[in-house]
Amino acid sequence: METGNMRNVFVVSSDNTKDMSEARKFGKLRAVFENPKKPYDTARLISQARFVLQNFEEGDYLLMVGDPSLCAVCMAVLSETCGKINVLSWDRRYFTYINQEWDFYIEDDIES
């Protein structure tokens, strides 16, 4: 990936104890939430996610790190405005991240 063409990697919860060097290969790391305190002020966190993720563009990535409920908030917020969301998933076999594209605009092919 060329330096001038770097994308953003939106990290759900920043965690300085984790090595995220592999994620940096996909783009510049940007935290959605930084050390939110429990119990959560859910209205404030949803507003914060909307504010930070308004800068999410096609080709950017979401890195699901942290509380699963905060990960769900980020996916829900992104699905409000983005048809396709690139999610980085850790591959334990090769010790690297792989991209999973979630396309929310695909027509349902499942028959009831």
N, C-alpha and C positions, 0 to 999 in steps of 0.2 A: 504494500500500500504506500502510495507516495505521501510524503509529509504534508504537502500543500493540499491534499485531498482527504485529510483525516476526518472521520466522522466523530460523533459523540457516542459515548457509552454511559447511559444513565444508570447509575448504581442505586438500587432502591434504598439501602441503608449503608452509609459509610462505615467502614470497620478497618481501623488502622492496624489491627492484629492479623489481617489476612493478606497474603501475597497476591496481588492482583496484576502482576506484571504481564501475565498472558492476556488479560483483558485489554491492556493498553495497546496491544497489537491491533485491536479493532478501532481504536480512537481515543479521544481525550475523555478521561473519567470525570463524570459530573454527578454529585450526590443529589438525590431527591430528598432524602431525610438524613439529618445528622443527629444521631443519638436521641431519638424521641423518648420522652419519659412516659412510663405507664402510671396510672391509667391514661390512655390516650384521649386527647381532646380531638375526637374524630372529625368534627366539622373543620377545625383548623388544619388538620393533616390532609384532608381532602382538598381544601383550598390551596395548601402548599403544593401538593402534587400537581394540581391543575396549573399553578403558576410556573413551576419548574418545567413541567412536561409540555407546556405550550411551545417550547423551543425544539421539541422532538420533530425531526424531519425524516422524510423517506431516506432509508439507508443508515439511519442511526440504530442503536441497539439498546435493549433493556437488559440489565444484569440483575437477576433475582438473588439478592443477598439480604438476609435478615428475616424478620418476622413475616411468616406467610400471609398474615392479614394485610401488612403494608405492601407486599408484592401484589396481592389481589387488588388493592386500591389502585396501584400504578397501572395494572393491565386494564382495569375498568375505565380509568381516566383516559388512557390512550385509545381504547376502543370507541370512545365517544367521538374522536376526531380522525383517527387513522384506520384505514382499511387493513393495512398490513403492518405487523409489528415483528421486528427481528428481536428474538430473545436468545441471549447467549446461555448455553447449557454446558456444564462441566462434563467432559469425557474422561472418566476415571481410567480408562484403558490407555489412552494416549497422553493424559495429563495436559489437556488443552481445552479451550472453549470451542464449541461448534455452534453455528448459527441455526436456529430453528425459526422459520418464517411462519407466523400465524396470520392467516388471511381471513378476516372477519366478513369479507364481502363475497365469499364463495357461495354460490347457490347450493342449497341443500339437495343432495342426491339420495338421501336416505328415505326409503319408503316405509311408511308406518305399517 
